[in-house]
Structure formats: structure tokens, C-alpha cells
Amino acid sequence: MVYNEIKNSYYRKIKKVYKENGFKGVLRYLLDYFEEGNFKSNLIALYRYIKDKLRYRRAMPHPLKIIEINPNKVEYMQKPRFKGSLFTYSLSGNWDKNKLEDYSEYKIIRNKTKENRFLIPIETYSKYKNFKKHFVEGIPWKETEYYQKKIQKIEERGPRPKKRTGTKEKLNKRIKGLDKLYKTIKEEGYKTQKEIQNKTKSEEVPLKQKKLIYYPPQKNEVRINIGRDGQLIFDEGRHRFIIARLLELDKIPVRVMVRHKKWMELRKEILKAKNKKQLNKKAKNILTIQI
């Protein structure tokens, strides 16, 4: 079922590319896919997913399953984030326990410790603070640290046209796109990636990348991870997630990237139990949680 969904998504996209750009367009499409390393990362993720599916059976959710969460109830973000892929998987370790008090602390220790992932309070994240200053407090972009640091990089390193904000022109276009994204979500509501992808004109979609879209749209939703006790941890989709928090939206669609193995064992126990009496105390507490 999962394989067929993904296969059909690729087939539809290739057919569309061929219709619009011919054989050369299809060739470019495939070259982009392999050049960006997507084939290797998805192959690794597929291997992990199959292992988890064999181990957890029904407890292992569909890799493209979308759930709704309240973004204001998510306190921490994962740094560095997990590499995105088509397939969800489980992972052991302390990646859901290594909490820091401030994002600045992470910037200091990230290259000086054996621990490779940390939890950072979202409201201490520099991008969150800059977005709040602009969108909530009304401070112009050019007076924010976000904009000033980008300009400083351009002046020190010189223009880099291939980078998303590598020139002053591209940076200014980027912040206009952020303003449009905020306005669109505020006025039209938060849309799923499937709804966005179905828009006919790409210019109608703020910050939409010009790359060929060769994934099912669910893959590009905001990503979260789930810790051993069911804690929701923000992973990727920073612009949309931060804006949703600033607008105090009560729910947004997300996709789960990584679940802690101990959380998966709880899910498995719940599904195997014939009645509530067979569950331990921890499993009973999460009985109604559909994540």
C-alpha cells in the first residue's frame, strides 16, 4: 500500500513533467533527484521503516500519515534536526532528553560534545525571536538581527547568487515572501501541502521553491518527533511553524519523522492488549493519544 502510493505519486509527476517539458525535462527531473542525494537517504529510511514495520506491526504508523497538533503546546525544537525522508522510523538514545536552557547555549557546545542532538526551547531560537519582533512588535525587517546578519555575510563573503539569500536582491525577495506567507496564513487559514500543491500558479504560493516536486505533498508538511513519553518535539518547517505559533493557531497538520523506540513499545503494548487491565500504568495514561 505504502509502496503503491509513493510509486503512483512519482509516476504522475513524471507524466506531468514529460507533458510540459518532454524527454529532456524528465531527464533533468531524474538528475536533480540523484544529485541531491535523495535516493540514498530515502533508501536508508526505507530500510529503517521496514525493520520497524516487521517489529511493531500495526503499531508502526503509515509513513505519510498526517496528524493535527496545537503548535503552542510544543515547547522544544530538535537541533540539529533529523534528515527528512519519505519514511518515518524509530530511534533509541537520549535525543529526546538532552535539554538546554537557551539556543545560545547550543551554539557554544554543538561542536564540543559527543551528544549529537539537543532540545532547545523554541522561544529562545533566534529566528523565532526575530519573527516575533517583526510580525508581532512591528519592527521592520531591516532593523532585525536576522536581516542585519544576512547583509553582513553578503558584504564579508561577497554575493552568492546560488544561495537562497546570497545577494541583497534575493534577501529582499525572501523577506517579502515571508510577509506574504504570514498574510496568507492569517487571512486564508493554514493549508495542507496537498492544498498548496494543487494551486495552479506557483506565484500564488509564498516561498514556493522552483524545484521539481518529486514527493507526495504529505512529505513536505511541518515535521515533528515524538519522545519516549509522548512529548512532541518540533523538527522542521520553521517558517510555517513559527508563524502558526505567532498567530496562536490551535491546530496545524504535521507529519511525524522520528518516534523514540520506547514510545513505540508503548504503542505496541496497547495494540496487543485485549483489555485495559493488561496495560501498565504508563500505557493506560497514553491510551487516547493517536500519535
TIKERO-472275 format. One line per 2 residues: number of its first residue (from 0); their letters; for each residue x, y, z of N, C-alpha, C. Coordinates in steps of 0.05 Angstrom, whole numbers, padded with zeros to 5 digits, always signed. Example, Ala and Ser with C-alpha at 12.3 -4.5 7.8 and 13.67 -1.06 7.14 Angstrom:
BEGIN
0 = as = +00264 -00114 +00156 +00246 -00090 +00156 +00264 -00066 +00156 ~ +00257 -00045 +00142 +00273 -00021 +00143 +00258 +00001 +00157
//
This chain:
BEGIN
0 = mv = +00017 -00024 +00000 +00000 +00000 +00000 +00017 +00025 +00000 ~ +00036 +00026 +00019 +00055 +00050 +00020 +00070 +00052 -00005
2 = yn = +00082 +00029 -00014 +00098 +00029 -00039 +00081 +00040 -00063 ~ +00056 +00030 -00065 +00039 +00038 -00088 +00033 +00068 -00087
4 = ei = +00028 +00079 -00063 +00022 +00108 -00061 +00046 +00124 -00071 ~ +00070 +00117 -00062 +00094 +00132 -00070 +00100 +00128 -00100
6 = kn = +00098 +00103 -00109 +00103 +00097 -00137 +00084 +00113 -00155 ~ +00058 +00114 -00148 +00038 +00128 -00164 +00044 +00158 -00164
8 = sy = +00054 +00168 -00141 +00060 +00197 -00139 +00083 +00204 -00158 ~ +00103 +00187 -00159 +00126 +00192 -00177 +00116 +00190 -00206
10 = yr = +00100 +00170 -00212 +00090 +00165 -00239 +00075 +00189 -00249 ~ +00057 +00200 -00232 +00041 +00223 -00240 +00058 +00247 -00245
12 = ki = +00079 +00251 -00229 +00097 +00274 -00232 +00113 +00271 -00258 ~ +00124 +00248 -00263 +00140 +00244 -00287 +00123 +00248 -00312
14 = kk = +00098 +00238 -00311 +00080 +00242 -00333 +00074 +00271 -00338 ~ +00071 +00286 -00317 +00066 +00315 -00319 +00090 +00330 -00330
16 = vy = +00114 +00322 -00320 +00139 +00335 -00330 +00143 +00329 -00360 ~ +00138 +00304 -00368 +00141 +00297 -00396 +00121 +00313 -00414
18 = ke = +00097 +00316 -00404 +00077 +00331 -00419 +00085 +00360 -00423 ~ +00097 +00372 -00402 +00104 +00400 -00403 +00131 +00405 -00415
20 = ng = +00151 +00387 -00410 +00178 +00393 -00419 +00191 +00371 -00436 ~ +00176 +00350 -00442 +00187 +00329 -00459 +00208 +00312 -00445
22 = fk = +00223 +00296 -00462 +00242 +00277 -00451 +00265 +00291 -00436 ~ +00273 +00315 -00445 +00295 +00330 -00432 +00286 +00338 -00403
24 = gv = +00261 +00345 -00401 +00250 +00352 -00375 +00251 +00329 -00355 ~ +00244 +00305 -00365 +00244 +00281 -00348 +00273 +00275 -00340
26 = lr = +00291 +00277 -00358 +00319 +00272 -00353 +00330 +00291 -00331 ~ +00323 +00317 -00333 +00331 +00337 -00314 +00319 +00330 -00286
28 = yl = +00294 +00322 -00287 +00280 +00314 -00262 +00295 +00292 -00247 ~ +00303 +00271 -00262 +00317 +00248 -00250 +00345 +00256 -00241
30 = ld = +00358 +00273 -00256 +00385 +00282 -00248 +00384 +00298 -00223 ~ +00364 +00316 -00220 +00361 +00331 -00196 +00357 +00313 -00172
32 = yf = +00342 +00292 -00176 +00336 +00273 -00154 +00361 +00260 -00144 ~ +00378 +00250 -00162 +00402 +00235 -00154 +00424 +00254 -00144
34 = ee = +00426 +00278 -00157 +00447 +00297 -00149 +00443 +00306 -00120 ~ +00419 +00309 -00111 +00414 +00319 -00084 +00416 +00298 -00062
36 = gn = +00423 +00273 -00070 +00426 +00252 -00051 +00400 +00240 -00040 ~ +00378 +00247 -00053 +00352 +00237 -00042 +00350 +00207 -00044
38 = fk = +00361 +00195 -00065 +00359 +00166 -00069 +00371 +00151 -00046 ~ +00395 +00159 -00038 +00409 +00145 -00016 +00395 +00149 +00010
40 = sn = +00387 +00174 +00017 +00374 +00179 +00043 +00348 +00165 +00045 ~ +00333 +00164 +00023 +00307 +00150 +00023 +00310 +00120 +00025
42 = li = +00332 +00110 +00013 +00337 +00081 +00015 +00343 +00073 +00043 ~ +00359 +00089 +00057 +00366 +00084 +00085 +00341 +00085 +00103
44 = al = +00324 +00106 +00098 +00300 +00109 +00113 +00280 +00086 +00108 ~ +00279 +00076 +00083 +00262 +00054 +00076 +00270 +00029 +00091
46 = yr = +00296 +00024 +00093 +00307 +00001 +00108 +00298 +00002 +00137 ~ +00301 +00026 +00149 +00293 +00030 +00177 +00263 +00026 +00181
48 = yi = +00247 +00036 +00161 +00218 +00033 +00163 +00210 +00004 +00162 ~ +00222 -00011 +00143 +00215 -00039 +00140 +00222 -00055 +00166
50 = kd = +00245 -00049 +00178 +00253 -00062 +00203 +00232 -00056 +00225 ~ +00224 -00031 +00227 +00205 -00023 +00247 +00177 -00036 +00242
52 = kl = +00170 -00037 +00216 +00144 -00049 +00209 +00143 -00078 +00217 ~ +00165 -00092 +00212 +00166 -00121 +00220 +00166 -00124 +00250
54 = ry = +00178 -00106 +00264 +00180 -00108 +00293 +00154 -00099 +00307 ~ +00143 -00076 +00298 +00120 -00065 +00313 +00093 -00070 +00299
56 = rr = +00093 -00081 +00275 +00069 -00088 +00261 +00049 -00065 +00260 ~ +00024 -00069 +00270 +00004 -00048 +00268 +00011 -00023 +00283
58 = am = +00029 -00025 +00303 +00036 -00002 +00319 +00053 +00018 +00303 ~ +00064 +00009 +00280 +00081 +00027 +00264 +00062 +00042 +00244
60 = ph = +00059 +00068 +00247 +00040 +00083 +00230 +00049 +00085 +00201 ~ +00030 +00092 +00184 +00036 +00097 +00156 +00056 +00120 +00155
62 = pl = +00077 +00118 +00138 +00098 +00139 +00137 +00089 +00166 +00129 ~ +00066 +00168 +00114 +00057 +00194 +00105 +00032 +00203 +00121
64 = ki = +00027 +00190 +00143 +00003 +00197 +00159 +00006 +00226 +00170 ~ -00015 +00241 +00167 -00016 +00269 +00177 -00034 +00270 +00201
66 = ie = -00023 +00283 +00222 -00039 +00287 +00247 -00041 +00317 +00251 ~ -00059 +00326 +00269 -00062 +00354 +00275 -00053 +00358 +00304
68 = in = -00037 +00379 +00308 -00028 +00386 +00335 -00032 +00416 +00340 ~ -00031 +00423 +00365 -00031 +00452 +00373 -00002 +00461 +00375
70 = pn = +00007 +00478 +00357 +00035 +00486 +00357 +00044 +00501 +00382 ~ +00024 +00513 +00396 +00031 +00528 +00420 +00037 +00510 +00444
72 = kv = +00031 +00484 +00441 +00036 +00465 +00463 +00063 +00451 +00459 ~ +00077 +00457 +00438 +00103 +00445 +00433 +00124 +00464 +00444
74 = ey = +00139 +00455 +00464 +00158 +00473 +00478 +00186 +00472 +00466 ~ +00194 +00449 +00455 +00222 +00446 +00447 +00225 +00440 +00417
76 = mq = +00248 +00447 +00407 +00255 +00440 +00379 +00280 +00423 +00379 ~ +00283 +00407 +00358 +00307 +00389 +00356 +00329 +00403 +00341
78 = kp = +00353 +00403 +00353 +00377 +00414 +00340 +00400 +00395 +00343 ~ +00414 +00387 +00322 +00405 +00392 +00294 +00381 +00374 +00288
80 = rf = +00366 +00382 +00268 +00342 +00366 +00260 +00350 +00340 +00247 ~ +00331 +00322 +00246 +00336 +00297 +00232 +00333 +00301 +00202
82 = kg = +00348 +00285 +00186 +00346 +00288 +00157 +00319 +00278 +00147 ~ +00306 +00295 +00132 +00279 +00288 +00122 +00279 +00265 +00102
84 = sl = +00258 +00249 +00102 +00256 +00228 +00082 +00227 +00221 +00079 ~ +00221 +00203 +00061 +00194 +00194 +00057 +00183 +00176 +00079
86 = ft = +00202 +00164 +00095 +00194 +00144 +00114 +00199 +00152 +00143 ~ +00179 +00147 +00159 +00183 +00151 +00188 +00197 +00127 +00200
88 = ys = +00210 +00131 +00222 +00224 +00108 +00235 +00228 +00113 +00265 ~ +00237 +00093 +00279 +00241 +00095 +00308 +00271 +00096 +00314
90 = ls = +00278 +00108 +00336 +00306 +00112 +00343 +00309 +00112 +00374 ~ +00329 +00097 +00384 +00334 +00098 +00413 +00354 +00120 +00419
92 = gn = +00362 +00122 +00444 +00382 +00143 +00451 +00369 +00165 +00468 ~ +00385 +00185 +00474 +00376 +00208 +00490 +00370 +00233 +00475
94 = wd = +00364 +00230 +00449 +00358 +00253 +00433 +00334 +00269 +00442 ~ +00317 +00255 +00458 +00293 +00268 +00469 +00296 +00278 +00497
96 = kn = +00321 +00276 +00508 +00325 +00282 +00537 +00346 +00304 +00541 ~ +00362 +00310 +00521 +00384 +00329 +00524 +00374 +00358 +00522
98 = kl = +00363 +00368 +00543 +00350 +00394 +00543 +00371 +00416 +00550 ~ +00370 +00438 +00535 +00386 +00461 +00541 +00367 +00484 +00549
100 = ed = +00377 +00504 +00562 +00360 +00526 +00572 +00357 +00548 +00551 ~ +00376 +00550 +00532 +00375 +00572 +00513 +00389 +00564 +00487
102 = ys = +00380 +00575 +00464 +00392 +00569 +00438 +00421 +00577 +00437 ~ +00428 +00599 +00451 +00456 +00609 +00451 +00474 +00588 +00464
104 = ey = +00464 +00572 +00482 +00480 +00551 +00495 +00487 +00529 +00474 ~ +00468 +00523 +00457 +00472 +00503 +00436 +00494 +00512 +00417
106 = ki = +00493 +00538 +00410 +00512 +00549 +00391 +00541 +00546 +00401 ~ +00544 +00546 +00428 +00570 +00545 +00440 +00580 +00516 +00441
108 = ir = +00562 +00497 +00449 +00571 +00470 +00455 +00567 +00450 +00432 ~ +00554 +00458 +00410 +00547 +00438 +00390 +00571 +00423 +00377
110 = nk = +00594 +00436 +00377 +00617 +00422 +00366 +00637 +00413 +00387 ~ +00628 +00414 +00413 +00647 +00408 +00435 +00637 +00385 +00452
112 = tk = +00618 +00369 +00442 +00607 +00348 +00458 +00601 +00323 +00441 ~ +00601 +00300 +00454 +00595 +00275 +00440 +00565 +00272 +00434
114 = en = +00549 +00286 +00451 +00520 +00285 +00446 +00514 +00300 +00420 ~ +00499 +00287 +00402 +00496 +00298 +00376 +00469 +00312 +00371
116 = rf = +00450 +00310 +00390 +00424 +00324 +00386 +00414 +00335 +00413 ~ +00401 +00358 +00411 +00392 +00371 +00435 +00364 +00382 +00432
118 = li = +00351 +00388 +00454 +00325 +00401 +00454 +00328 +00430 +00463 ~ +00319 +00448 +00446 +00322 +00477 +00451 +00294 +00489 +00456
120 = pi = +00290 +00506 +00476 +00265 +00519 +00479 +00259 +00537 +00455 ~ +00236 +00532 +00442 +00230 +00546 +00417 +00232 +00576 +00419
122 = et = +00222 +00587 +00441 +00221 +00616 +00444 +00248 +00629 +00448 ~ +00269 +00612 +00451 +00297 +00624 +00453 +00311 +00622 +00426
124 = ys = +00298 +00609 +00406 +00310 +00606 +00379 +00311 +00634 +00366 ~ +00334 +00640 +00354 +00339 +00667 +00343 +00318 +00674 +00321
126 = ky = +00311 +00655 +00304 +00292 +00660 +00283 +00264 +00666 +00295 ~ +00257 +00651 +00316 +00231 +00656 +00328 +00230 +00685 +00340
128 = kn = +00252 +00692 +00353 +00252 +00719 +00366 +00252 +00741 +00345 ~ +00265 +00737 +00322 +00265 +00757 +00301 +00238 +00759 +00287
130 = fk = +00226 +00736 +00283 +00199 +00736 +00271 +00179 +00750 +00289 ~ +00181 +00745 +00315 +00163 +00758 +00334 +00167 +00788 +00334
132 = kh = +00192 +00797 +00333 +00197 +00826 +00332 +00184 +00839 +00308 ~ +00186 +00825 +00285 +00175 +00837 +00260 +00144 +00834 +00259
134 = fv = +00134 +00810 +00262 +00105 +00806 +00258 +00088 +00814 +00281 ~ +00098 +00812 +00306 +00082 +00819 +00329 +00087 +00848 +00339
136 = eg = +00113 +00855 +00340 +00120 +00881 +00351 +00122 +00903 +00329 ~ +00121 +00894 +00304 +00120 +00913 +00282 +00147 +00926 +00274
138 = ip = +00169 +00913 +00283 +00196 +00924 +00276 +00202 +00917 +00247 ~ +00211 +00936 +00231 +00218 +00930 +00203 +00240 +00909 +00201
140 = wk = +00239 +00893 +00179 +00258 +00872 +00176 +00287 +00882 +00177 ~ +00292 +00905 +00165 +00319 +00916 +00164 +00331 +00923 +00191
142 = et = +00313 +00925 +00211 +00323 +00931 +00238 +00326 +00906 +00255 ~ +00320 +00883 +00243 +00322 +00858 +00258 +00350 +00846 +00256
144 = ey = +00358 +00830 +00275 +00384 +00816 +00275 +00385 +00797 +00251 ~ +00363 +00784 +00245 +00361 +00765 +00222 +00370 +00779 +00196
146 = yq = +00359 +00802 +00190 +00366 +00816 +00165 +00395 +00826 +00166 ~ +00402 +00838 +00189 +00429 +00850 +00191 +00451 +00830 +00188
148 = kk = +00447 +00806 +00200 +00468 +00785 +00198 +00470 +00775 +00169 ~ +00448 +00773 +00155 +00448 +00764 +00127 +00463 +00784 +00110
150 = iq = +00458 +00810 +00115 +00472 +00831 +00100 +00502 +00830 +00106 ~ +00509 +00826 +00131 +00537 +00825 +00139 +00551 +00802 +00125
152 = ki = +00538 +00779 +00123 +00550 +00756 +00109 +00555 +00763 +00079 ~ +00536 +00775 +00067 +00538 +00783 +00038 +00561 +00802 +00034
154 = ee = +00564 +00821 +00052 +00586 +00841 +00049 +00613 +00829 +00055 ~ +00615 +00810 +00074 +00640 +00798 +00081 +00649 +00777 +00060
156 = rg = +00630 +00761 +00050 +00637 +00739 +00032 +00633 +00745 +00003 ~ +00618 +00767 -00002 +00611 +00773 -00029 +00585 +00760 -00037
158 = pr = +00573 +00769 -00059 +00547 +00757 -00068 +00550 +00728 -00075 ~ +00531 +00712 -00068 +00530 +00683 -00075 +00502 +00678 -00087
160 = pk = +00499 +00682 -00113 +00473 +00680 -00126 +00459 +00654 -00124 ~ +00474 +00632 -00119 +00462 +00606 -00117 +00448 +00601 -00090
162 = kr = +00456 +00617 -00070 +00445 +00614 -00044 +00418 +00628 -00042 ~ +00400 +00618 -00025 +00373 +00628 -00023 +00372 +00658 -00015
164 = tg = +00391 +00666 +00002 +00393 +00694 +00010 +00421 +00704 +00005 ~ +00433 +00695 -00017 +00461 +00701 -00022 +00467 +00728 -00034
166 = tk = +00447 +00743 -00042 +00450 +00771 -00052 +00430 +00789 -00038 ~ +00434 +00814 -00039 +00415 +00833 -00026 +00388 +00831 -00040
168 = ek = +00388 +00827 -00066 +00363 +00825 -00081 +00347 +00800 -00073 ~ +00362 +00778 -00070 +00348 +00753 -00062 +00339 +00754 -00033
170 = ln = +00354 +00767 -00016 +00346 +00771 +00012 +00321 +00787 +00014 ~ +00320 +00809 -00001 +00296 +00826 +00000 +00271 +00812 -00012
172 = kr = +00276 +00795 -00032 +00254 +00779 -00043 +00245 +00759 -00022 ~ +00264 +00748 -00007 +00257 +00728 +00013 +00240 +00740 +00035
174 = ik = +00247 +00763 +00045 +00231 +00775 +00067 +00203 +00784 +00057 ~ +00201 +00791 +00032 +00175 +00797 +00020 +00158 +00771 +00019
176 = gl = +00171 +00749 +00013 +00157 +00723 +00013 +00148 +00715 +00041 ~ +00164 +00721 +00061 +00156 +00716 +00089 +00132 +00732 +00097
178 = dk = +00132 +00757 +00089 +00109 +00775 +00095 +00084 +00764 +00081 ~ +00087 +00755 +00057 +00064 +00744 +00042 +00054 +00718 +00055
180 = ly = +00073 +00701 +00064 +00065 +00676 +00077 +00049 +00682 +00102 ~ +00059 +00701 +00118 +00045 +00708 +00143 +00017 +00718 +00137
182 = kt = +00015 +00736 +00117 -00011 +00748 +00110 -00030 +00726 +00099 ~ -00020 +00708 +00083 -00036 +00687 +00071 -00048 +00669 +00093
184 = ik = -00031 +00660 +00111 -00040 +00643 +00133 -00060 +00657 +00151 ~ -00054 +00683 +00156 -00072 +00698 +00174 -00100 +00702 +00161
186 = ee = -00100 +00708 +00135 -00125 +00715 +00121 -00140 +00690 +00110 ~ -00125 +00670 +00101 -00138 +00647 +00088 -00137 +00622 +00105
188 = gy = -00123 +00623 +00127 -00120 +00599 +00144 -00097 +00582 +00135 ~ -00090 +00563 +00152 -00067 +00546 +00147 -00075 +00523 +00129
190 = kt = -00061 +00520 +00106 -00068 +00500 +00086 -00049 +00476 +00088 ~ -00059 +00453 +00080 -00042 +00429 +00078 -00024 +00432 +00053
192 = qk = -00003 +00417 +00052 +00015 +00418 +00028 +00000 +00408 +00003 ~ -00019 +00389 +00007 -00034 +00380 -00016 -00051 +00402 -00028
194 = ei = -00063 +00418 -00010 -00079 +00441 -00019 -00062 +00462 -00034 ~ -00038 +00466 -00023 -00019 +00486 -00035 -00009 +00476 -00062
196 = qn = -00002 +00450 -00064 +00008 +00439 -00088 -00012 +00440 -00111 ~ -00038 +00439 -00104 -00059 +00439 -00124 -00064 +00467 -00135
198 = kt = -00052 +00487 -00124 -00055 +00514 -00135 -00043 +00515 -00163 ~ -00056 +00527 -00181 -00047 +00526 -00209 -00023 +00544 -00215
200 = ks = -00022 +00567 -00202 +00000 +00585 -00208 +00020 +00585 -00185 ~ +00045 +00579 -00191 +00065 +00578 -00170 +00070 +00604 -00156
202 = ee = +00065 +00627 -00170 +00069 +00653 -00158 +00049 +00659 -00136 ~ +00027 +00643 -00135 +00007 +00647 -00114 +00016 +00635 -00087
204 = vp = +00037 +00619 -00088 +00046 +00605 -00064 +00071 +00619 -00053 ~ +00070 +00632 -00030 +00093 +00645 -00018 +00115 +00626 -00012
206 = lk = +00140 +00633 -00020 +00164 +00618 -00014 +00165 +00591 -00028 ~ +00148 +00586 -00047 +00148 +00560 -00061 +00174 +00558 -00077
208 = qk = +00187 +00535 -00073 +00212 +00531 -00088 +00207 +00523 -00117 ~ +00225 +00531 -00134 +00222 +00526 -00162 +00231 +00497 -00171
210 = kl = +00241 +00482 -00152 +00250 +00455 -00158 +00226 +00438 -00167 ~ +00232 +00418 -00182 +00211 +00399 -00189 +00202 +00384 -00164
212 = iy = +00176 +00382 -00160 +00166 +00369 -00136 +00163 +00339 -00142 ~ +00181 +00323 -00131 +00181 +00294 -00137 +00174 +00278 -00112
214 = yp = +00159 +00289 -00093 +00150 +00275 -00070 +00120 +00278 -00067 ~ +00106 +00259 -00053 +00079 +00263 -00046 +00078 +00288 -00028
216 = pq = +00057 +00305 -00030 +00057 +00330 -00015 +00058 +00327 +00015 ~ +00049 +00304 +00026 +00050 +00300 +00054 +00078 +00301 +00065
218 = kn = +00097 +00293 +00048 +00125 +00293 +00057 +00135 +00320 +00066 ~ +00123 +00341 +00054 +00133 +00368 +00059 +00117 +00383 +00081
220 = ev = +00100 +00369 +00096 +00087 +00382 +00119 +00108 +00388 +00141 ~ +00101 +00406 +00159 +00117 +00410 +00183 +00123 +00383 +00196
222 = ri = +00148 +00379 +00204 +00155 +00354 +00217 +00158 +00357 +00247 ~ +00150 +00336 +00261 +00154 +00334 +00290 +00166 +00307 +00296
224 = ni = +00178 +00304 +00320 +00188 +00279 +00330 +00173 +00274 +00356 ~ +00173 +00249 +00365 +00159 +00242 +00389 +00178 +00227 +00408
226 = gr = +00181 +00238 +00432 +00199 +00227 +00452 +00188 +00203 +00466 ~ +00203 +00191 +00484 +00196 +00166 +00497 +00170 +00168 +00513
228 = dg = +00163 +00192 +00523 +00139 +00195 +00539 +00116 +00208 +00524 ~ +00120 +00210 +00497 +00099 +00222 +00481 +00102 +00252 +00477
230 = ql = +00124 +00263 +00486 +00129 +00292 +00482 +00132 +00299 +00453 ~ +00118 +00319 +00444 +00120 +00329 +00416 +00144 +00348 +00414
232 = if = +00161 +00343 +00395 +00185 +00359 +00391 +00186 +00369 +00362 ~ +00188 +00395 +00359 +00188 +00407 +00332 +00215 +00400 +00318
234 = de = +00213 +00393 +00292 +00236 +00385 +00277 +00242 +00403 +00254 ~ +00224 +00406 +00235 +00229 +00423 +00211 +00203 +00435 +00200
236 = gr = +00207 +00457 +00185 +00184 +00472 +00174 +00182 +00498 +00190 ~ +00206 +00510 +00195 +00208 +00532 +00214 +00190 +00555 +00208
238 = hr = +00190 +00565 +00183 +00174 +00589 +00177 +00144 +00585 +00183 ~ +00133 +00563 +00173 +00104 +00558 +00178 +00098 +00553 +00207
240 = fi = +00116 +00538 +00221 +00111 +00531 +00248 +00112 +00556 +00266 ~ +00133 +00573 +00262 +00135 +00597 +00278 +00112 +00616 +00273
242 = ia = +00104 +00619 +00248 +00082 +00637 +00241 +00056 +00626 +00254 ~ +00052 +00600 +00253 +00028 +00588 +00266 +00027 +00594 +00296
244 = rl = +00051 +00593 +00308 +00052 +00600 +00337 +00046 +00629 +00342 ~ +00058 +00646 +00326 +00054 +00675 +00330 +00025 +00683 +00325
246 = le = +00012 +00669 +00307 -00017 +00674 +00302 -00035 +00659 +00322 ~ -00022 +00644 +00339 -00037 +00629 +00360 -00058 +00610 +00349
248 = ld = -00051 +00597 +00327 -00069 +00577 +00315 -00071 +00553 +00334 ~ -00095 +00542 +00335 -00099 +00520 +00354 -00093 +00493 +00342
250 = ki = -00090 +00491 +00315 -00082 +00466 +00303 -00070 +00470 +00276 ~ -00050 +00453 +00270 -00038 +00452 +00243 -00032 +00423 +00236
252 = pv = -00031 +00417 +00210 -00024 +00389 +00202 +00006 +00385 +00203 ~ +00014 +00362 +00213 +00043 +00356 +00215 +00047 +00326 +00208
254 = rv = +00072 +00320 +00202 +00080 +00292 +00198 +00101 +00284 +00218 ~ +00099 +00260 +00229 +00119 +00251 +00249 +00143 +00239 +00234
256 = mv = +00167 +00249 +00240 +00191 +00239 +00227 +00203 +00216 +00243 ~ +00209 +00221 +00269 +00222 +00201 +00286 +00206 +00197 +00311
258 = rh = +00202 +00172 +00319 +00190 +00165 +00345 +00211 +00150 +00361 ~ +00211 +00155 +00387 +00230 +00141 +00404 +00222 +00112 +00406
260 = kk = +00241 +00094 +00408 +00235 +00065 +00409 +00218 +00058 +00434 ~ +00223 +00072 +00456 +00207 +00066 +00480 +00178 +00074 +00476
262 = wm = +00173 +00095 +00461 +00146 +00103 +00454 +00133 +00082 +00437 ~ +00148 +00072 +00418 +00137 +00051 +00400 +00130 +00026 +00415
264 = el = +00146 +00019 +00436 +00140 -00004 +00452 +00113 +00000 +00467 ~ +00108 +00024 +00476 +00082 +00030 +00489 +00059 +00027 +00469
266 = rk = +00063 +00037 +00445 +00042 +00035 +00424 +00037 +00005 +00419 ~ +00058 -00011 +00417 +00055 -00039 +00411 +00040 -00053 +00434
268 = ei = +00047 -00046 +00459 +00034 -00058 +00482 +00004 -00053 +00481 ~ -00004 -00028 +00475 -00032 -00020 +00474 -00047 -00037 +00453
270 = lk = -00035 -00040 +00430 -00049 -00054 +00408 -00051 -00084 +00413 ~ -00032 -00095 +00428 -00032 -00123 +00434 -00051 -00131 +00457
272 = ak = -00056 -00111 +00474 -00073 -00117 +00498 -00102 -00123 +00490 ~ -00113 -00143 +00503 -00141 -00150 +00498 -00161 -00132 +00514
274 = nk = -00151 -00122 +00536 -00167 -00104 +00552 -00149 -00085 +00568 ~ -00160 -00065 +00580 -00145 -00044 +00594 -00129 -00055 +00618
276 = kq = -00139 -00076 +00630 -00126 -00088 +00653 -00098 -00099 +00647 ~ -00094 -00106 +00622 -00068 -00117 +00614 -00046 -00096 +00610
278 = ln = -00054 -00071 +00611 -00035 -00049 +00606 -00021 -00040 +00632 ~ +00004 -00031 +00630 +00017 -00019 +00653 +00007 +00009 +00656
280 = kk = +00015 +00022 +00678 +00005 +00049 +00684 +00011 +00069 +00663 ~ +00036 +00068 +00652 +00045 +00087 +00632 +00028 +00084 +00606
282 = ak = +00023 +00059 +00598 +00008 +00054 +00574 -00021 +00064 +00577 ~ -00033 +00060 +00601 -00060 +00070 +00606 -00062 +00100 +00603
284 = ni = -00041 +00114 +00611 -00041 +00143 +00610 -00042 +00154 +00582 ~ -00031 +00139 +00563 -00029 +00148 +00535 -00049 +00135 +00517
286 = lt = -00068 +00121 +00528 -00086 +00104 +00513 -00101 +00119 +00491 ~ -00107 +00145 +00496 -00123 +00160 +00477 -00106 +00177 +00458
288 = iq = -00080 +00176 +00461 -00063 +00192 +00444 -00058 +00178 +00417 ~ -00065 +00191 +00395 -00064 +00179 +00369 -00039 +00188 +00354
290 = i = -00015 +00185 +00366 +00010 +00193 +00353 +00030 +00171 +00354
//
